[in-house]
Amino acid sequence: MITDWVEIIITVTQDTEEAIANLLCELGSNGVVMDAGEEVDSRTVAGYVPAGDRIQDKLRSIRTLWQGLCDLGLANGACQVAVRSVPMSDWTSWQASFKPVAVSDRIVIKPPWAPVRKRENQVVIEIVPGLAFGTGEHETTQLCLHALEELVAPGDRVLDTGTGSGILSIAAVKLGADHVVAVEVDDVALEAALENVQRNGVVNDISLYLGSVDHPSVTGRFRVIVSNTETRTIRTLLSDFRRLVEPDGVLVLSGVLQEESVALSRDIEAQGFSLMKDRVLGEWWSCVVRPDVS
């Protein structure tokens, strides 16, 4: 029986946190905790593995990835890794720290171990914290959920790019969408999404694919497209979104820092979209746009 865990904490940048978090999951972490911190160099990602589980091998893998990120220009300097023992009592407390998140009056996100008394017409989504991005706590996820709550209508066909934990796909179905096509380039995240889709009982309503919008199963047009990724990825996909969205459809974009919003807005307009609404939460910007009608 496991009595202790080891916490591995890596100092990261915004460009490297996703790659590091994915590696921690691949190395057997049952969850990851991402902390943006208040200082410029205080962003960290923490993972948890059983004590004695080839820790040194895992640390070598992390340092190897860091060097690869440095070679790509996404990181610089030595990999800063801290390791500490976590008693089972602390692990239990960590799980207990994840409480249900009321995103709105209607949408609630909860971990499997937290009971929620569901009200009529309430949308309750059960997500395993840390297995992939999108637990309902991050501002970019909440911005998307608010938009989907306003936009998704019964019978809609929805495309979710960079689905992560699958939370937005699950929300779209529970808000009335007829079917969701979800794509994700990371196989670890896709496995987590599948687990969450099964957990929420919407397997028949969501098609999950490893890849992006060029996957052969991404066909036809969609009334709602949602992309909670990051600015560079969004910019490369705008022309595809224009091709895939219905003439009266909408595109929900998030994962964009406020200081990036002006430049991205120009790119969005250049691809034939008009801004319907934008929102800011913390340091993050999100928008809803629609295709221009010629």
N, C-alpha and C positions, 0 to 999 in steps of 0.2 A: 504493500500500500504506500502511495506517495505521501510523505509527510512534509516535504519542503519543495519549494520551487526556486528557480533562479531568475532574477529580473535582469535583462540585458538592455541597457539604455544607450542609445547612440545619438550624438549631437548631429543634426542634419540641417540642410537648407530646404527651402520650398521646392527646389528642383530635384532634390534627392530623397525626400521623405517617402514618396510613394514606392520607389524602388527598394528602399531599406525595409519598409513595412511589409512589402510582398515577400522579401527574402526571409524575414522573421517567421512569417506564416509557413513558408516552404521548409524552414528548419524545425518546425514542430511547435511553434508558439500557439497556444490556445486562444490568444487574443493579442491585440496591439493597442497601445494607448499613445495617441498623438497629442503633444503639448506644444502649442505655438509659442508660449512664453511671452514675456513682456519686453525683453531685450532683443536686439537684432540677432545675436548669436546664441539665443537660448532655446531655439526650437529643437525638440527631441522626439524620438520614437522609442517606445519601450515594448519589449516582448517578454513572454514568460514560458520557460521550458522546465521540465522536471530536473531536479538536482541530480548531478552525476551523469546527465545524458550527453556525454561527449561535448562538454562545453567548449573546450579549447578548439575542437574541430569547427564548431559553429562560429567562434570568434574569428578564426582564420577565413572562413567563408565571407563573413561580413567585411573584413579588411580587404579581401580580394575584390569584392564588389565595389568598395569605396575607391580602390585604385582605378578600377575601370571607369567609374564616374568621373574621377579626376582626369583621366585620359580623354574623356569626352568633353571636358570643360565645364561639367556640371557641379564639380566640387573642387576644393583645393585644400592643401594642408593634410596633416595626419588625421586618421580616423580616430575620433574621440569616443571611446567605449567605456562604460562603467558597468560593473557586475556586482550584484548583491544578492544575498540569500533572502528568500521570502518564506517565512513559516506558513503552514497551511491556514492558520488563523487569519493571517494578513490576506491570503488569497481569497478566503471566504468573505472578508471585509471588502476586498476589491470588487468581487461580484455584487455584493450588496449595495455598493456605491452607485450602480447603474439603476436608476429609478425610471419609471415611465416618464416620457417626455410629451407634454401636451403641446403639439405644434400649433394647434388652433382649437377652437371650440369643438371641432368635429374630428380632427385627426390626432391620434395618440400612438406613440411608438413605445413598445415595451420589450424588455428582455424576457426570456422564457420563464424565469423564476419569479417574476413580479406579477401578482394578480391585479387585474383591473376589472372593475364593475362596468360593463359596457352599457352605455345608454342607447336609446333608440336613434338610429341613423348615424351613430358614431362609427368611425373607421378606426379599428385597432389593428396595428401591424406589429407582428412579433419578429424581432431581429436579434440574432446572437451578437453581442457587442464584440468588436475587435476583429472579427473574421474577415472583414473587407470594409471598404469605405462606405459610409452611409448608415449611421446608427440613429439619426434623427437629432443628434446634438449639434452637429456642425452647421454653421450659418448657411453654407451653400446648399446643403440638403434641405434645410427649412425653407429657403427661398423658393426652391423648386416645388416643394410640397404645397406651399401657399398658391403658387401659380396653377398647379394641377387641380387643386381644389376648386379654383375659379373657372378653369377652362374645360376640363374633361366632361364630356356628355355621354349619356347612354348610347352604345353602339359605336363609339369611336374606335378607330384603329390607331395605335400609338407605337412610336419607335423610341426606344430608350438606348442612347449610345453611351458607352462607358458605364454600364449598369452597376458595377461595383457590387454592393451587397444585394442588389435587386430591389431595394426599398422603393424606388420611384415606380418601377414596373408594378410591384405589388399594390402600391397606393393607387395607380391608375386603374387597375382592375377593380379594386374595392370602391373606387369612385364612379364606376359604371362603364369603363372601357370594355368593348367587346373582345378585343385581343391586343396583346402587346408583343412586339418583336424586340428583343433585348440583345445587344451585342457588347462584348467585352474582350479586350485584347489580352488580358491576363488570366491564365488558366486557373490560378489559385482563387482569384476573386470570383471567377465563374462557378467554381465548385461551391463557394460560400453562397452565391446567389441561388444556386439550385437547392441547397439545403433550406434557405429561407423561403423560397417559393413553395417547396414541399410543406414546410412548417405552417405556412399560411393557407394551405389548401387551394392554391390557384395554379396547379401544375398544368391543367388543361387550357388555361387562359393566357399563358406566357410561353413564348418560344425563345429559348436561350441559345446563342451561338457564340463560338469563339472567333473573334475577328472584329471587323469594323463594318462601315456601311457598304463596303464593296463585297461583302459576303453574298454568295449567290442566292441565299434565302431571303435577303432583304430586297423584296420586289414590290411593285405597285407603289401607291401613294398613301400617305398617312395624314390624318386630320390633326394629330398632335405629335410633334417631335420634341423630345427633351434631351438636353446634353449638359450634364454636370461634370465637366472635365477640367480643362484649363485653357487659357487664352490661345496658346499656340495651336493646340489641337482643334479648337473651335474654328480658328481662322482657316485651317487647311480643309475643313469639312463644309464650309459655307456653301460652296457650289453644289455639293452633293445634297445638302439640305434643301436647296432651292429646287433641285430635280425631284426630290422625294416628297415634299410637302404638297398637300392638296391646294388648289387655288384659293379655297376659303379656309385653309388650315393655319396653324400657329406653330411657332418655334420658340421653345423655352430654353434660354441659355444661362448657365451659372458656372461658378468656379473662376470668376473673373475678379481680380483686385480692382478697387476703385480707380487707382491711377492708370489702369489699362483700359478703362471703359471708353474714353473719348476716341482713342485710336481704333478700338474694335468697332465702335459704332459707325465709324466711317467705312470700315470694311464691310460691315453688315449692309449698309446702304448701297455700297457699290455692287453687291451681289443681288440687288433687287428686292430688298426687304425694307419695310417701314416699321418704326418703333411704335408699339402700342402702349407699353408700360415698362417702367423700370423700378427696381427696388434696391435699397442698400441695407445691409445688416452687418454691423461691425465693420471690418475692412473690405467686405465683399459686395460685389455688384451683380445684379441679375436683370435680365430683361425678357420681355415677350415681344416678338416681332411677327409680322405677317408678310406674305409675298405681295409685291406690288402687282396690281391688275393692269395689264397693258391694253 
